[in-house]
Amino acid sequence: MLENLISKHGNIINFKQFYSEAKAFISRQGAINLAMKLKENGWLVPIKKGVYAITSISSHGFTDIFPFVIAKILVNESYISFEAAFNYYDLFDQMVKSILSITPLKPRLYHFQDLNYRFVKIKRSLYFGFRDVDFNGYKSQIAELEKVFLDYLYYKNDSYSIDIFREKLNSGKDKIDFEKMINYSLKFPLTTKRKLGFLLDRLGENTQILMDAVHKKGYSRLTKNSNKFNNKWRIYYEDRFDHARSD
């Protein structure tokens, strides 16, 4: 039966598909009981209510389905961003302990097979800039590289995260479409535009479009510990950045 399900649907199935295969010889309640037994014996791994991964003898009780696919199953309307996305683009070589995704729905947190799956909410107008990716026949969605950077600036204001941003901006500059990044940033709030303009200036990129979009009144902060004022972008930053310009 499991072999038939795999041949028809792959290794990820829902209960409706399971029951459709089983109803020729057992009732719906019998199918529920059978699914529970297969789960207890390690042949079915529940991903979320009514959705299972079929395991093999070699991976009994554990699924080797790529985490990005799991994230998409957990919250369909979402895309991968932050460190996991940097990892995908070969800009982050550390093992990630959490998969962070963006969703226009309410925030959620799941734990599945030693990984945390966190979904942070974003307003609909900023839910864009992602693309479809395929992992062994299973679909997921991941932020475009330029959108990963913008998501970072939008959500993060601690010193460590800004340091990560600057490091990845510098090491990934040959992969980044800066024109796209700047055009995408125009949809973001003023503080995000100021942060990006300030940081791109230090990389030597043309920021005139951003400069034209930034108000000349008020101010923003790059990090919580910012203590020095940049008049051009009307943003406070940490003075240590004066001694650590991007190459």
Secondary structure as a PSIPRED ss2 file (coil, helix, strand):
# PSIPRED VFORMAT (PSIPRED V4.0)

   1 M C   1.000  0.000  0.000
   2 L H   0.000  1.000  0.000
   3 E H   0.000  1.000  0.000
   4 N H   0.000  1.000  0.000
   5 L H   0.000  1.000  0.000
   6 I H   0.000  1.000  0.000
   7 S H   0.000  1.000  0.000
   8 K H   0.000  1.000  0.000
   9 H H   0.000  1.000  0.000
  10 G C   1.000  0.000  0.000
  11 N C   1.000  0.000  0.000
  12 I E   0.000  0.000  1.000
  13 I E   0.000  0.000  1.000
  14 N E   0.000  0.000  1.000
  15 F H   0.000  1.000  0.000
  16 K H   0.000  1.000  0.000
  17 Q H   0.000  1.000  0.000
  18 F H   0.000  1.000  0.000
  19 Y H   0.000  1.000  0.000
  20 S H   0.000  1.000  0.000
  21 E H   0.000  1.000  0.000
  22 A H   0.000  1.000  0.000
  23 K C   1.000  0.000  0.000
  24 A C   1.000  0.000  0.000
  25 F C   1.000  0.000  0.000
  26 I C   1.000  0.000  0.000
  27 S C   1.000  0.000  0.000
  28 R H   0.000  1.000  0.000
  29 Q H   0.000  1.000  0.000
  30 G H   0.000  1.000  0.000
  31 A H   0.000  1.000  0.000
  32 I H   0.000  1.000  0.000
  33 N H   0.000  1.000  0.000
  34 L H   0.000  1.000  0.000
  35 A H   0.000  1.000  0.000
  36 M H   0.000  1.000  0.000
  37 K H   0.000  1.000  0.000
  38 L H   0.000  1.000  0.000
  39 K H   0.000  1.000  0.000
  40 E H   0.000  1.000  0.000
  41 N C   1.000  0.000  0.000
  42 G C   1.000  0.000  0.000
  43 W C   1.000  0.000  0.000
  44 L E   0.000  0.000  1.000
  45 V E   0.000  0.000  1.000
  46 P E   0.000  0.000  1.000
  47 I E   0.000  0.000  1.000
  48 K E   0.000  0.000  1.000
  49 K C   1.000  0.000  0.000
  50 G C   1.000  0.000  0.000
  51 V E   0.000  0.000  1.000
  52 Y E   0.000  0.000  1.000
  53 A E   0.000  0.000  1.000
  54 I E   0.000  0.000  1.000
  55 T C   1.000  0.000  0.000
  56 S C   1.000  0.000  0.000
  57 I C   1.000  0.000  0.000
  58 S C   1.000  0.000  0.000
  59 S C   1.000  0.000  0.000
  60 H C   1.000  0.000  0.000
  61 G C   1.000  0.000  0.000
  62 F C   1.000  0.000  0.000
  63 T C   1.000  0.000  0.000
  64 D C   1.000  0.000  0.000
  65 I C   1.000  0.000  0.000
  66 F C   1.000  0.000  0.000
  67 P H   0.000  1.000  0.000
  68 F H   0.000  1.000  0.000
  69 V H   0.000  1.000  0.000
  70 I H   0.000  1.000  0.000
  71 A H   0.000  1.000  0.000
  72 K H   0.000  1.000  0.000
  73 I H   0.000  1.000  0.000
  74 L H   0.000  1.000  0.000
  75 V C   1.000  0.000  0.000
  76 N C   1.000  0.000  0.000
  77 E C   1.000  0.000  0.000
  78 S C   1.000  0.000  0.000
  79 Y E   0.000  0.000  1.000
  80 I E   0.000  0.000  1.000
  81 S C   1.000  0.000  0.000
  82 F H   0.000  1.000  0.000
  83 E H   0.000  1.000  0.000
  84 A H   0.000  1.000  0.000
  85 A H   0.000  1.000  0.000
  86 F H   0.000  1.000  0.000
  87 N H   0.000  1.000  0.000
  88 Y H   0.000  1.000  0.000
  89 Y C   1.000  0.000  0.000
  90 D C   1.000  0.000  0.000
  91 L C   1.000  0.000  0.000
  92 F C   1.000  0.000  0.000
  93 D C   1.000  0.000  0.000
  94 Q C   1.000  0.000  0.000
  95 M C   1.000  0.000  0.000
  96 V C   1.000  0.000  0.000
  97 K C   1.000  0.000  0.000
  98 S E   0.000  0.000  1.000
  99 I E   0.000  0.000  1.000
 100 L E   0.000  0.000  1.000
 101 S E   0.000  0.000  1.000
 102 I E   0.000  0.000  1.000
 103 T E   0.000  0.000  1.000
 104 P C   1.000  0.000  0.000
 105 L C   1.000  0.000  0.000
 106 K C   1.000  0.000  0.000
 107 P C   1.000  0.000  0.000
 108 R E   0.000  0.000  1.000
 109 L E   0.000  0.000  1.000
 110 Y E   0.000  0.000  1.000
 111 H E   0.000  0.000  1.000
 112 F E   0.000  0.000  1.000
 113 Q C   1.000  0.000  0.000
 114 D C   1.000  0.000  0.000
 115 L E   0.000  0.000  1.000
 116 N E   0.000  0.000  1.000
 117 Y E   0.000  0.000  1.000
 118 R E   0.000  0.000  1.000
 119 F E   0.000  0.000  1.000
 120 V E   0.000  0.000  1.000
 121 K E   0.000  0.000  1.000
 122 I C   1.000  0.000  0.000
 123 K C   1.000  0.000  0.000
 124 R H   0.000  1.000  0.000
 125 S H   0.000  1.000  0.000
 126 L H   0.000  1.000  0.000
 127 Y C   1.000  0.000  0.000
 128 F C   1.000  0.000  0.000
 129 G C   1.000  0.000  0.000
 130 F E   0.000  0.000  1.000
 131 R E   0.000  0.000  1.000
 132 D E   0.000  0.000  1.000
 133 V E   0.000  0.000  1.000
 134 D E   0.000  0.000  1.000
 135 F E   0.000  0.000  1.000
 136 N C   1.000  0.000  0.000
 137 G C   1.000  0.000  0.000
 138 Y E   0.000  0.000  1.000
 139 K E   0.000  0.000  1.000
 140 S E   0.000  0.000  1.000
 141 Q E   0.000  0.000  1.000
 142 I E   0.000  0.000  1.000
 143 A E   0.000  0.000  1.000
 144 E C   1.000  0.000  0.000
 145 L H   0.000  1.000  0.000
 146 E H   0.000  1.000  0.000
 147 K H   0.000  1.000  0.000
 148 V H   0.000  1.000  0.000
 149 F H   0.000  1.000  0.000
 150 L H   0.000  1.000  0.000
 151 D H   0.000  1.000  0.000
 152 Y H   0.000  1.000  0.000
 153 L H   0.000  1.000  0.000
 154 Y H   0.000  1.000  0.000
 155 Y H   0.000  1.000  0.000
 156 K C   1.000  0.000  0.000
 157 N C   1.000  0.000  0.000
 158 D C   1.000  0.000  0.000
 159 S H   0.000  1.000  0.000
 160 Y H   0.000  1.000  0.000
 161 S H   0.000  1.000  0.000
 162 I H   0.000  1.000  0.000
 163 D H   0.000  1.000  0.000
 164 I H   0.000  1.000  0.000
 165 F H   0.000  1.000  0.000
 166 R H   0.000  1.000  0.000
 167 E H   0.000  1.000  0.000
 168 K H   0.000  1.000  0.000
 169 L H   0.000  1.000  0.000
 170 N H   0.000  1.000  0.000
 171 S H   0.000  1.000  0.000
 172 G C   1.000  0.000  0.000
 173 K C   1.000  0.000  0.000
 174 D C   1.000  0.000  0.000
 175 K C   1.000  0.000  0.000
 176 I C   1.000  0.000  0.000
 177 D C   1.000  0.000  0.000
 178 F H   0.000  1.000  0.000
 179 E H   0.000  1.000  0.000
 180 K H   0.000  1.000  0.000
 181 M H   0.000  1.000  0.000
 182 I H   0.000  1.000  0.000
 183 N H   0.000  1.000  0.000
 184 Y H   0.000  1.000  0.000
 185 S H   0.000  1.000  0.000
 186 L C   1.000  0.000  0.000
 187 K C   1.000  0.000  0.000
 188 F C   1.000  0.000  0.000
 189 P C   1.000  0.000  0.000
 190 L H   0.000  1.000  0.000
 191 T H   0.000  1.000  0.000
 192 T H   0.000  1.000  0.000
 193 K H   0.000  1.000  0.000
 194 R H   0.000  1.000  0.000
 195 K H   0.000  1.000  0.000
 196 L H   0.000  1.000  0.000
 197 G H   0.000  1.000  0.000
 198 F H   0.000  1.000  0.000
 199 L H   0.000  1.000  0.000
 200 L H   0.000  1.000  0.000
 201 D H   0.000  1.000  0.000
 202 R H   0.000  1.000  0.000
 203 L H   0.000  1.000  0.000
 204 G C   1.000  0.000  0.000
 205 E C   1.000  0.000  0.000
 206 N C   1.000  0.000  0.000
 207 T C   1.000  0.000  0.000
 208 Q H   0.000  1.000  0.000
 209 I H   0.000  1.000  0.000
 210 L H   0.000  1.000  0.000
 211 M H   0.000  1.000  0.000
 212 D H   0.000  1.000  0.000
 213 A H   0.000  1.000  0.000
 214 V C   1.000  0.000  0.000
 215 H C   1.000  0.000  0.000
 216 K C   1.000  0.000  0.000
 217 K C   1.000  0.000  0.000
 218 G C   1.000  0.000  0.000
 219 Y C   1.000  0.000  0.000
 220 S E   0.000  0.000  1.000
 221 R E   0.000  0.000  1.000
 222 L C   1.000  0.000  0.000
 223 T C   1.000  0.000  0.000
 224 K C   1.000  0.000  0.000
 225 N C   1.000  0.000  0.000
 226 S C   1.000  0.000  0.000
 227 N C   1.000  0.000  0.000
 228 K E   0.000  0.000  1.000
 229 F E   0.000  0.000  1.000
 230 N E   0.000  0.000  1.000
 231 N C   1.000  0.000  0.000
 232 K C   1.000  0.000  0.000
 233 W C   1.000  0.000  0.000
 234 R C   1.000  0.000  0.000
 235 I E   0.000  0.000  1.000
 236 Y E   0.000  0.000  1.000
 237 Y E   0.000  0.000  1.000
 238 E C   1.000  0.000  0.000
 239 D H   0.000  1.000  0.000
 240 R H   0.000  1.000  0.000
 241 F H   0.000  1.000  0.000
 242 D H   0.000  1.000  0.000
 243 H H   0.000  1.000  0.000
 244 A C   1.000  0.000  0.000
 245 R C   1.000  0.000  0.000
 246 S C   1.000  0.000  0.000
 247 D C   1.000  0.000  0.000
